[in-house]
Amino acid sequence: MAGPFCAMQLADLGADVVKVENPDGGDLVRETGPFLDGHVSSNFVRLNRNKRSLALDLKSPAGKEVFRRLVAEADIVVENLRPGTMAALGLDYAKLASARPELIYVAASGWGQDGPYAPRPGLDIMAQAMSGLMTITGEPDRPPVKVGVPVCDLVCALYGALAAVSALEARRRTGRGQLIDVSLFEAGVSLAIWEAGKYFATGEVPKPQGSAHQASAPYQALRSADGYFTVGAASPKLWEAFCRVLGREDLIGDARFADNSRRMANRDTLIGLIERITVERPTAQWIESLQREGIPCAAIQTYDQVFHDPHLAARGFFPKVAHPVLGAVEQIASPMRLSDTPTRLERAGPLLGEHTREVLAEIGYSAADTAALVSANVVRES
């Protein structure tokens, strides 16, 4: 997902993104269900919005030439193949930049473009495992758990997109492009802010703490009469307000909980005392009482609730956009809200080869040239 999610961010910000796919089936995400209208991947139409599809055989000499001509018109190339794959095709950064020094080339991979791990295949779960994330996720004394979303893939993609727009600004000053090397592994390790703070200061190896915060208490999910809710009451002012809502003002003067460090040291005892009270009332009542006092809190929503959340609906976060087969399909909007240059949402993920003919025309291929490429199975049209 790193390459497609990175390119989706750039497309949302206004880039004309051409997705180059294998003519024989295209991106593997096209084959992942659930399927809409019997054959269109619901995942694909969301992960590849705002893009055009060029179905192109990069292993053929004619396909390589099409790609080089496309790059000659491009600002950025994004790929997430195993290191060495593009070099074997003769389409790596060194080869392409020799003809187009202005090119910005984002190479996303499991482990990076060099180093002893570079040749290994790398998927999100491997990056989560090696980065330490799986050792701090979940409940204590339970089997390792990965983060529910492919967080290393997605964060790697965001780093790639941020680096790409930074490289565009650098190129404006210098006239030169550059290679951007981002990896799932380093993306995962980069998230260890609290964990690094603890380990480098104390030598203590971080462990899973469920929903609890690494350095603040109370800051976690708490049981209620009908489920759970979250609260963050670590500052002195919020801690005192929280105690008043609980009806336990006596805890304010309790030496065991006098400040955050002591609440952390006695967290198991503290949470036990708190939950004896919170289990007596349903979540909605606690949320109402806590919000009235300005204490950060929230219910724990399932995704059916998220996708119908009234706040997100009011902000238009699930718009519908056009698809050539499906009609209007829901999307998750970009969370980047720019006042003067807003992100765009023009189309859902394309059909395989949907834009082959128009992309080839833009880079100088005639209708006859395109027909010959189609006949030779170098390109495919939808």
VENQUIHU-V850571 format. One record per residue. N is the residue number from 1. RES is the residue in one letter. PHI is phi in degrees with one decimal (none if undefined). D_LAST is the distance of its C-alpha to the last C-alpha in Angstrom with 2 decimals. Layout:
BEGIN
((N & RES & PHI & D_LAST) (N & RES & PHI & D_LAST))
END
This chain:
BEGIN
((1 & M & none & 23.00) (2 & A & -61.1 & 25.01) (3 & G & -62.9 & 22.43) (4 & P & -61.3 & 19.83) (5 & F & -70.5 & 22.77) (6 & C & -61.8 & 24.38) (7 & A & -66.2 & 21.40) (8 & M & -64.4 & 21.06) (9 & Q & -61.6 & 24.71) (10 & L & -66.4 & 24.21) (11 & A & -64.6 & 21.29) (12 & D & -59.2 & 23.57) (13 & L & -83.3 & 26.28) (14 & G & 117.9 & 24.35) (15 & A & -69.3 & 22.61) (16 & D & -85.9 & 19.32) (17 & V & -101.0 & 17.60) (18 & V & -103.1 & 14.74) (19 & K & -87.3 & 13.71) (20 & V & -91.4 & 13.49) (21 & E & -126.5 & 12.08) (22 & N & -63.2 & 12.62) (23 & P & -60.5 & 9.81) (24 & D & -89.7 & 11.73) (25 & G & 101.0 & 11.14) (26 & G & 74.5 & 11.13) (27 & D & -54.1 & 13.96) (28 & L & -62.3 & 16.41) (29 & V & -62.1 & 16.80) (30 & R & -59.8 & 13.59) (31 & E & -96.8 & 15.92) (32 & T & -98.3 & 18.86) (33 & G & -81.9 & 20.08) (34 & P & -72.5 & 20.98) (35 & F & -110.1 & 17.84) (36 & L & -101.1 & 17.18) (37 & D & 58.1 & 16.29) (38 & G & 87.5 & 16.73) (39 & H & -149.9 & 13.78) (40 & V & -98.9 & 12.88) (41 & S & -65.6 & 15.31) (42 & S & -62.9 & 17.87) (43 & N & -67.3 & 18.86) (44 & F & -64.1 & 15.56) (45 & V & -68.3 & 15.09) (46 & R & -98.3 & 18.63) (47 & L & -72.1 & 18.90) (48 & N & -122.5 & 16.02) (49 & R & -66.5 & 16.74) (50 & N & 64.2 & 16.99) (51 & K & -109.8 & 14.59) (52 & R & -107.2 & 11.65) (53 & S & -108.0 & 9.22) (54 & L & -116.0 & 9.56) (55 & A & -89.5 & 8.73) (56 & L & -142.1 & 12.09) (57 & D & -84.8 & 14.78) (58 & L & -77.9 & 17.91) (59 & K & -86.2 & 20.23) (60 & S & -88.3 & 19.91) (61 & P & -56.0 & 22.16) (62 & A & -67.3 & 19.56) (63 & G & -67.0 & 17.32) (64 & K & -62.9 & 20.50) (65 & E & -66.4 & 21.23) (66 & V & -59.2 & 17.95) (67 & F & -63.4 & 18.79) (68 & R & -62.6 & 22.36) (69 & R & -68.1 & 21.50) (70 & L & -67.2 & 19.38) (71 & V & -64.5 & 22.41) (72 & A & -61.7 & 24.72) (73 & E & -101.5 & 23.36) (74 & A & -98.3 & 23.18) (75 & D & -92.0 & 25.97) (76 & I & -136.4 & 24.99) (77 & V & -112.6 & 23.25) (78 & V & -121.4 & 22.99) (79 & E & -141.8 & 22.73) (80 & N & -132.9 & 24.19) (81 & L & -86.5 & 24.45) (82 & R & -63.0 & 27.83) (83 & P & -51.1 & 30.23) (84 & G & 100.5 & 30.22) (85 & T & -66.3 & 26.61) (86 & M & -68.6 & 25.55) (87 & A & -64.7 & 28.88) (88 & A & -63.4 & 28.22) (89 & L & -84.6 & 25.06) (90 & G & 75.3 & 27.24) (91 & L & -126.2 & 25.24) (92 & D & -81.2 & 27.78) (93 & Y & -58.7 & 29.58) (94 & A & -58.3 & 32.51) (95 & K & -69.4 & 30.54) (96 & L & -69.1 & 28.25) (97 & A & -71.9 & 31.20) (98 & S & -64.8 & 33.36) (99 & A & -94.0 & 31.21) (100 & R & -138.5 & 30.49) (101 & P & -61.0 & 33.41) (102 & E & -76.8 & 32.11) (103 & L & -67.7 & 29.19) (104 & I & -104.4 & 29.28) (105 & Y & -127.1 & 27.87) (106 & V & -96.6 & 27.64) (107 & A & -110.6 & 27.97) (108 & A & -101.4 & 28.00) (109 & S & -148.6 & 29.34) (110 & G & -66.9 & 31.49) (111 & W & -127.4 & 34.80) (112 & G & 109.4 & 34.50) (113 & Q & -80.9 & 34.20) (114 & D & -143.2 & 37.78) (115 & G & 93.0 & 40.57) (116 & P & -63.0 & 41.38) (117 & Y & -87.2 & 38.56) (118 & A & -51.0 & 35.79) (119 & P & -74.1 & 34.65) (120 & R & -70.9 & 34.40) (121 & P & -66.2 & 31.20) (122 & G & -141.8 & 31.32) (123 & L & -109.9 & 29.76) (124 & D & -55.4 & 30.88) (125 & I & -65.3 & 33.51) (126 & M & -67.1 & 35.10) (127 & A & -65.9 & 35.33) (128 & Q & -62.7 & 36.84) (129 & A & -66.4 & 39.27) (130 & M & -74.5 & 40.42) (131 & S & -78.3 & 40.57) (132 & G & 95.7 & 43.18) (133 & L & -58.3 & 41.13) (134 & M & -74.5 & 41.42) (135 & T & -89.7 & 45.20) (136 & I & -118.7 & 45.61) (137 & T & -101.9 & 43.13) (138 & G & 102.4 & 44.45) (139 & E & -95.4 & 48.04) (140 & P & -58.9 & 50.99) (141 & D & 60.8 & 51.84) (142 & R & -122.5 & 48.53) (143 & P & -59.5 & 45.80) (144 & P & -58.2 & 43.40) (145 & V & -131.4 & 40.64) (146 & K & -88.8 & 37.53) (147 & V & -61.3 & 36.50) (148 & G & -62.3 & 34.26) (149 & V & -100.6 & 31.31) (150 & P & -72.1 & 30.07) (151 & V & -64.9 & 32.42) (152 & C & -68.2 & 32.56) (153 & D & -56.3 & 28.80) (154 & L & -71.9 & 28.72) (155 & V & -69.1 & 31.91) (156 & C & -57.0 & 30.87) (157 & A & -62.5 & 27.74) (158 & L & -65.5 & 30.04) (159 & Y & -60.7 & 32.40) (160 & G & -61.5 & 29.63) (161 & A & -67.1 & 28.57) (162 & L & -62.8 & 32.26) (163 & A & -64.0 & 33.00) (164 & A & -65.4 & 30.14) (165 & V & -70.6 & 31.44) (166 & S & -67.1 & 34.93) (167 & A & -67.0 & 33.99) (168 & L & -62.3 & 32.63) (169 & E & -66.2 & 36.05) (170 & A & -62.8 & 37.82) (171 & R & -66.0 & 35.90) (172 & R & -59.5 & 37.02) (173 & R & -86.7 & 40.56) (174 & T & -104.5 & 40.33) (175 & G & 82.6 & 37.48) (176 & R & -118.0 & 36.22) (177 & G & -87.9 & 33.39) (178 & Q & -166.0 & 33.87) (179 & L & -89.4 & 32.61) (180 & I & -115.2 & 32.31) (181 & D & -109.1 & 32.95) (182 & V & -124.6 & 32.45) (183 & S & -132.4 & 32.78) (184 & L & -62.3 & 32.54) (185 & F & -61.3 & 36.13) (186 & E & -68.9 & 37.72) (187 & A & -60.4 & 35.78) (188 & G & -65.9 & 37.37) (189 & V & -65.0 & 40.81) (190 & S & -63.4 & 40.70) (191 & L & -82.2 & 40.87) (192 & A & -83.3 & 44.29) (193 & I & -68.9 & 46.38) (194 & W & -67.1 & 48.94) (195 & E & -66.5 & 48.92) (196 & A & -65.8 & 49.67) (197 & G & -58.6 & 52.36) (198 & K & -70.5 & 54.05) (199 & Y & -66.3 & 53.81) (200 & F & -70.3 & 54.90) (201 & A & -88.5 & 57.73) (202 & T & -123.3 & 59.06) (203 & G & 80.4 & 57.49) (204 & E & -76.6 & 56.47) (205 & V & -85.7 & 53.22) (206 & P & -61.8 & 51.12) (207 & K & -130.1 & 50.44) (208 & P & -66.0 & 48.33) (209 & Q & -131.3 & 49.87) (210 & G & 62.9 & 47.57) (211 & S & -89.2 & 46.96) (212 & A & -72.1 & 50.05) (213 & H & -75.7 & 49.98) (214 & Q & -72.5 & 51.07) (215 & A & -139.9 & 53.79) (216 & S & -135.8 & 54.50) (217 & A & -153.3 & 56.05) (218 & P & -79.3 & 55.61) (219 & Y & -154.0 & 51.88) (220 & Q & -173.7 & 49.96) (221 & A & -81.4 & 49.07) (222 & L & -124.8 & 52.14) (223 & R & -72.8 & 52.76) (224 & S & -123.9 & 53.49) (225 & A & -68.3 & 54.71) (226 & D & -128.8 & 51.19) (227 & G & 155.9 & 49.02) (228 & Y & -139.9 & 48.66) (229 & F & -144.3 & 48.41) (230 & T & -109.1 & 48.33) (231 & V & -145.1 & 51.01) (232 & G & -132.6 & 51.79) (233 & A & -133.3 & 55.48) (234 & A & -93.5 & 56.51) (235 & S & -75.0 & 58.30) (236 & P & -54.3 & 61.99) (237 & K & -64.0 & 61.45) (238 & L & -69.7 & 58.56) (239 & W & -60.8 & 60.42) (240 & E & -66.6 & 63.46) (241 & A & -64.6 & 61.50) (242 & F & -61.9 & 59.71) (243 & C & -60.3 & 63.09) (244 & R & -67.3 & 64.35) (245 & V & -62.3 & 61.40) (246 & L & -69.5 & 62.09) (247 & G & 77.5 & 65.75) (248 & R & -124.7 & 66.73) (249 & E & -60.5 & 68.33) (250 & D & -63.0 & 70.50) (251 & L & -69.5 & 67.58) (252 & I & -61.3 & 67.68) (253 & G & -94.4 & 71.03) (254 & D & -73.3 & 70.27) (255 & A & -60.3 & 70.76) (256 & R & -66.3 & 68.03) (257 & F & -125.7 & 65.43) (258 & A & -65.9 & 67.09) (259 & D & -146.6 & 64.18) (260 & N & -61.1 & 60.65) (261 & S & -63.1 & 61.79) (262 & R & -76.0 & 64.19) (263 & R & -66.3 & 61.69) (264 & M & -63.9 & 59.32) (265 & A & -63.7 & 62.18) (266 & N & -115.7 & 62.99) (267 & R & -62.0 & 59.51) (268 & D & -59.0 & 59.78) (269 & T & -64.3 & 63.01) (270 & L & -61.0 & 61.66) (271 & I & -65.4 & 58.54) (272 & G & -59.8 & 60.71) (273 & L & -64.8 & 63.00) (274 & I & -64.5 & 60.17) (275 & E & -72.2 & 58.38) (276 & R & -60.5 & 61.63) (277 & I & -91.7 & 61.36) (278 & T & -66.6 & 57.63) (279 & V & -73.1 & 57.35) (280 & E & -85.7 & 59.70) (281 & R & -132.8 & 57.27) (282 & P & -71.9 & 53.60) (283 & T & -53.9 & 50.94) (284 & A & -58.5 & 50.65) (285 & Q & -69.1 & 54.36) (286 & W & -64.2 & 54.33) (287 & I & -59.1 & 51.41) (288 & E & -61.9 & 53.32) (289 & S & -66.7 & 56.56) (290 & L & -68.9 & 55.06) (291 & Q & -64.4 & 53.03) (292 & R & -60.6 & 56.20) (293 & E & -96.6 & 57.86) (294 & G & 75.0 & 54.99) (295 & I & -91.7 & 54.26) (296 & P & -57.4 & 50.64) (297 & C & -161.6 & 49.25) (298 & A & -165.8 & 46.20) (299 & A & -73.1 & 45.19) (300 & I & -97.3 & 42.73) (301 & Q & -94.0 & 39.62) (302 & T & -82.9 & 37.13) (303 & Y & -68.0 & 33.47) (304 & D & -65.0 & 33.63) (305 & Q & -72.9 & 36.41) (306 & V & -58.8 & 34.60) (307 & F & -74.5 & 31.56) (308 & H & -124.4 & 34.09) (309 & D & -65.2 & 36.55) (310 & P & -65.1 & 38.25) (311 & H & -66.8 & 38.59) (312 & L & -65.2 & 34.90) (313 & A & -62.9 & 34.18) (314 & A & -64.7 & 36.67) (315 & R & -93.2 & 34.95) (316 & G & 64.5 & 31.51) (317 & F & -85.8 & 30.14) (318 & F & -127.3 & 27.52) (319 & P & -73.7 & 25.61) (320 & K & -106.0 & 22.61) (321 & V & -131.7 & 19.53) (322 & A & -77.9 & 16.54) (323 & H & -131.1 & 13.27) (324 & P & -64.1 & 10.69) (325 & V & -111.1 & 11.33) (326 & L & -88.1 & 14.65) (327 & G & 82.0 & 16.50) (328 & A & -86.5 & 19.08) (329 & V & -126.6 & 19.38) (330 & E & -70.2 & 22.39) (331 & Q & -132.6 & 22.57) (332 & I & -93.7 & 25.53) (333 & A & -66.6 & 26.52) (334 & S & -70.2 & 27.68) (335 & P & -77.8 & 31.40) (336 & M & -84.6 & 31.99) (337 & R & -111.4 & 33.64) (338 & L & -98.5 & 34.52) (339 & S & -70.5 & 36.77) (340 & D & -101.4 & 35.90) (341 & T & -128.1 & 32.36) (342 & P & -63.4 & 30.70) (343 & T & -64.3 & 27.51) (344 & R & -115.0 & 24.44) (345 & L & -146.0 & 21.93) (346 & E & -103.8 & 19.20) (347 & R & -152.2 & 16.01) (348 & A & -77.3 & 15.14) (349 & G & -53.3 & 13.06) (350 & P & -77.6 & 9.42) (351 & L & -69.9 & 6.29) (352 & L & -62.2 & 5.63) (353 & G & 74.3 & 4.82) (354 & E & -58.3 & 4.78) (355 & H & -113.5 & 7.97) (356 & T & -53.8 & 8.13) (357 & R & -63.5 & 9.65) (358 & E & -70.4 & 11.96) (359 & V & -66.6 & 13.13) (360 & L & -63.1 & 14.02) (361 & A & -62.8 & 15.79) (362 & E & -66.5 & 17.71) (363 & I & -102.2 & 19.09) (364 & G & 102.3 & 20.20) (365 & Y & -85.9 & 17.80) (366 & S & -79.0 & 18.14) (367 & A & -59.9 & 15.73) (368 & A & -67.3 & 17.53) (369 & D & -59.9 & 17.25) (370 & T & -64.0 & 13.48) (371 & A & -59.7 & 13.42) (372 & A & -66.3 & 15.94) (373 & L & -65.7 & 14.11) (374 & V & -64.6 & 11.07) (375 & S & -61.7 & 13.90) (376 & A & -84.8 & 15.68) (377 & N & 61.2 & 12.93) (378 & V & -79.6 & 13.67) (379 & V & -127.8 & 10.23) (380 & R & -136.8 & 6.70) (381 & E & -109.5 & 3.80) (382 & S & -73.3 & 0.00))
END
